[in-house]
Amino acid sequence: MDYRQNLAETLKLAKETSDLSLTAFAEKLKISKTQLVEFLNERGNPRMSTVLLIAEKLEINPADLLAPPFQSQKHPALELMLQTRIVLRFVAPQNRQAFVAHYAKMLLLMEDAQ
């Protein structure tokens, strides 16, 4: 996974969990909607200042935006969701629903253990 893919995956996950519109999410990140769309589509070449700004707004390490795999000490649930999304790509389409169901059960078991 190159840095554009990692940036796109991280931003997609953060946007999905934010319940914000594309415009509102771009405003939250203090970047233009056009820039956000470019990054989400694995295009564009963000300046370091943009990477630092986005990382600050998402409260994650700037390296986590560019260098796979995404890891976050502050947001372990976000990290787990991103890793699951990546793994799900390798699950056959006809098996994805079953995978998600088993995954949900696993999360509940993990929660019970804490």
N, C-alpha and C positions, 0 to 999 in steps of 0.2 A: 504494500500500500504506500503510495507516495504522499507527500505532504498535502497536496490538493485533495486527495481522497480523504485523508484523516481530518482535514479542516472541514470538508463538506459533511462527513459523518458526524462530527462533533456538533457542528452548527445545526444539522437536521434534528439530532436528538434533543439539543437544547431548545430548539424552536418548538418541537412537538410537546415537550414537557412544560413549556411556558404558557400554553394556551393563548398565545398572542397571534395576531394577524401578522403577515409578512411585513407590512409597513410598520406596525408597532414594535415588532422584534428588531427591525433595522434601527428604529429610533432608540430602543433600549441599548443597542450596541454602539450607538453614535456613529453609524455608517449609513451610506445611502442604500436605498432599496435595490438599486441597480448593482451596487457592489455585493450586497448580500446574495442576490440571485446568481451572480457570477461565481461566488464562492460555493454556493449550494450545488451548482452545476459543474463543480471541479474545474472551473476556469478562473482566470485572473491570477495575478501574482501580487499578493498583499505585501505592502511595505511593512517593515518591522514595527513601525509606530502603530499600524493598523492591527497587527497581531497582538501587540501589547495592550492596546485599547480593548479589543474583543475579549482577551483573557481577563482583563480587569473587570469588565462588565459581567462576565460569566463566573467570575471568582475561581478561576483555575490557573494553573501554571501555563505560561505562554508556550512552553515546549510541548505541552499536551495537545495543543492545537495542530502542531505540525509533524511531530514524530510519533509514529505508531508504536505500540498500541496506546490508545488513550488511557491514562491512569489519573486518578484524582484522589488524594487523601481526604480532601474536604467534601467531595461528593461521591462516595462509593456507590450509591445507587445509580448515579448517572454513568459511572464507569461500567457497572454491571449491565445496564441497559444497552450501552453501546456495544459491548462485547457480544451480547446476545444477538443484537441486530446483525453483527458481522457473521456470527456462526449460522444464523438462520438462512443466510444466502446459500449455504452449502447443503441445506436440507431440501430434499426433493419437494416440489410444490405440493404434491398430494399428501405429504407427511407433515407439513408445517403446522396444521391445526393440532395434530396429536402432540407434536413437539412443544407447542406453546402450552397445551394443557398439562403436560408432564412438568414443564418448567415452572408453571404456576404452583403446582403441588410441591415441588422442590423448595420454592421460595417460602411457602407456608411452613414446611418442615424446618427450614433454617430459622425462621422467625420463632417457632416454638422452642428451639434449642437455646435461644438467647435468654 
